[in-house]
Amino acid sequence: GQQPGNEKRKEQLLRSIQDQFVSGSSTSLLVEMHGGGPGLKQLSPHLKKWRQLSKKYLRPSFVFTIVREPLSFSHSYLRFFHINCTYLWCEKEQFDREHESNLLHATAILPNRQCFHLNHISSIAGLDPYYYSKCAVQKDDCDKLYDEILL
């Protein structure tokens, strides 16, 4: 699970981003969401606040993440988290090579993986498999997530 220190650092980072809006600077503020942070579900209130502050203080801002083509994302995820991975963030199921059957098996463990990452957390390193079913995402979840991104 998450260590309390990590959560505290994330909250400090989110506060420091918010503080940038009221700093008096008029330069654009760019924020990329990528790996290890909270998912969009948890970030949504912060994003709404940042949008309000951006308008109030006339501070241009742009928050983004990279959403990849699903097959490319699945291949990359398999190679990084499932193929002979020896780090703490590796998935519990490991394979000795990249093979179509391994890709299909890894994808079946967590359908809509990219939506899952964006919705919950952007890195699921070391999570027990029960989390996948407990927090599974459906098409409606992904549609809501897409709508939230566009707001």
FENVENBEL-V98960 format. One record per residue. N is the residue number from 0. OMEGA is omega in degrees with one decimal (* if undefined). NEAR is the number of other C-alpha atoms within 8 Angstrom. Layout:
{{N/OMEGA/NEAR} {N/OMEGA/NEAR}}
This chain:
{{0/179.9/4} {1/174.4/5} {2/-179.7/6} {3/179.1/6} {4/178.3/6} {5/179.8/8} {6/179.2/9} {7/178.4/8} {8/178.7/8} {9/178.3/9} {10/177.8/8} {11/178.7/8} {12/179.1/8} {13/177.2/9} {14/-179.2/8} {15/175.6/8} {16/178.4/8} {17/179.8/11} {18/-179.7/8} {19/-178.0/9} {20/-175.7/13} {21/-175.3/9} {22/-179.0/6} {23/179.2/6} {24/177.1/8} {25/178.0/7} {26/-179.4/6} {27/178.5/8} {28/178.3/9} {29/178.0/8} {30/175.7/8} {31/173.7/7} {32/-178.9/8} {33/170.6/8} {34/171.0/6} {35/-177.0/8} {36/176.4/10} {37/177.9/10} {38/-176.5/12} {39/178.9/11} {40/179.4/10} {41/-178.5/8} {42/-173.5/9} {43/178.3/9} {44/178.5/7} {45/179.0/8} {46/178.1/8} {47/178.6/8} {48/179.7/9} {49/178.1/10} {50/178.5/9} {51/-179.6/8} {52/178.5/13} {53/178.3/12} {54/-176.6/9} {55/-175.6/7} {56/178.6/9} {57/-180.0/8} {58/179.3/14} {59/179.3/10} {60/-179.7/10} {61/177.5/8} {62/-176.3/8} {63/169.8/8} {64/179.4/7} {65/175.7/5} {66/-174.4/5} {67/172.8/6} {68/-170.1/6} {69/-178.6/7} {70/176.5/6} {71/178.6/8} {72/-178.9/10} {73/177.3/10} {74/-179.3/9} {75/-179.3/8} {76/178.1/9} {77/-178.3/12} {78/-173.9/9} {79/-171.6/9} {80/-173.4/11} {81/-175.1/15} {82/177.7/12} {83/-179.5/8} {84/-176.0/10} {85/-176.9/5} {86/179.1/5} {87/-176.4/6} {88/-179.4/8} {89/173.1/12} {90/-177.5/11} {91/179.1/8} {92/-179.0/5} {93/178.4/10} {94/-178.6/9} {95/179.0/6} {96/176.3/7} {97/-178.2/10} {98/-177.5/6} {99/-178.5/6} {100/177.4/6} {101/177.5/10} {102/179.9/12} {103/179.1/8} {104/-179.1/8} {105/179.4/10} {106/179.9/10} {107/179.0/7} {108/-177.1/7} {109/176.6/10} {110/-178.6/8} {111/-174.9/8} {112/-177.9/8} {113/176.0/9} {114/177.2/10} {115/-179.6/12} {116/-179.1/12} {117/-176.3/12} {118/-173.5/13} {119/179.6/12} {120/-175.4/13} {121/173.1/13} {122/-178.4/8} {123/-175.4/9} {124/172.7/8} {125/-179.8/10} {126/176.1/8} {127/-178.2/7} {128/179.7/7} {129/-178.7/6} {130/-178.7/9} {131/-178.0/10} {132/179.4/8} {133/-174.1/6} {134/-179.6/8} {135/178.3/10} {136/178.3/11} {137/-179.4/7} {138/179.5/6} {139/177.9/7} {140/-179.2/9} {141/177.2/11} {142/178.5/8} {143/178.6/8} {144/178.5/13} {145/178.2/8} {146/-179.5/8} {147/180.0/8} {148/-176.0/6} {149/-178.3/5} {150/*/4}}
